[in-house]
Amino acid sequence: MRTLRRLVTALTAILALGMIVIAGTIAWRLAGPLSGARPVTAEALALPEGHVVEVIGGMGPEIVLMTRDASGAAALLVYRRSDGTLLSSTPVAEGDGGS
């Protein structure tokens, strides 16, 4: 019986420690980045002349935009989220979807 009591006490301590770690992790993640630099938003990006944003996406360190220019040509633009630098521009060929 004494062994069972020790096991239950140890399990309770481990459970309490786990809850403290989870609460601390959530608080740390909600606090946001520690540096004073704010990430660039899609609205603040410098688009090429004549391009209009159709779709915004991305995760992690990049923002991906699908844009169209005045002639209707589509392009994928990839920007660095931290400073808004254009990393790549890829023209999108539109087709009939392979059917």
N, C-alpha and C positions, 0 to 999 in steps of 0.2 A: 504494500500500500504506500509505503514511503517513496518508493521508486516512481510510482505513478504520480504522486504529488509533485515530485521534482520535475518529471517530464511535462506535466501540465504547466507548472510555473515557468519552465524554460520556453515552452511554446508560446505562452502569453507574452513573455519578454520579447521574443523574436517577432511576434505579431505587432506589438507596440512599436518596436524599432522600425519595422517595415512601413507602418502607417506614417511615422515621422518622416522617413525618407521620401515616401510618395508625396506627402504634403509639401515638403521642402522643394522637391523637384517641380511640382506644379507652380509654386510661388516663384521659383527662379525663372521658369519659362515665361510666366506672365509678366515678369518685370521687364522683359525685352532685352535688347542689346545693351551692353554696358558702356559702349563708346557713345560719344555725343553725336556721331554721324547718323543722319537719318537716311534710310534707304530711298532710292529713287522710285517714284511712282510712275505708272504708265502715262499719266497726263503730262508729266514734266519732261518726257523724252523728246528729243529733236528728230522729227521725221524728215525724210527726204522731201524735197520740194514737190508739191502736188499730190502727195500720198495721203489717203484717208484710212484710218484704222477701221477694220471690220471685225476682227476677233482679237482678244487679249487673253494670253495664257501664260503658263510658266510656273515653275516651282524651283525652290532652291535659289541658286545664285543668278539665274537668268530670267528675263521677261521676254516672251515670244509674242510678236504681233503679226497678224496677217493684214496686209494693206492692199489697197488698189490705187493706181495712179489715174490721171485724167483719161488715159486711153483705155482703161478697164483691165490692164495687166495686173495680176496679183503677185505679191512677193511676201516671203517670210522674213521678218527682221528679228534678230536676236540681240538683246541688249544686256549688259551687265547690270544687275540690280543695284549694286553698291554705289556706282558712280554714273550710270547712264551711258556708258561707252557702247557704241554700235560694234558688236562682235562679228556678225555676218549678215549678209543679205542674199537670199536665195529666190530666184524667180520661180513661180509656180505655173506649170503647164496645165491648162485645163483641157480635159478631154471628155469623152462620153462615158467614162466610168468603166470601160472595158467590156461593155455589152454590145 
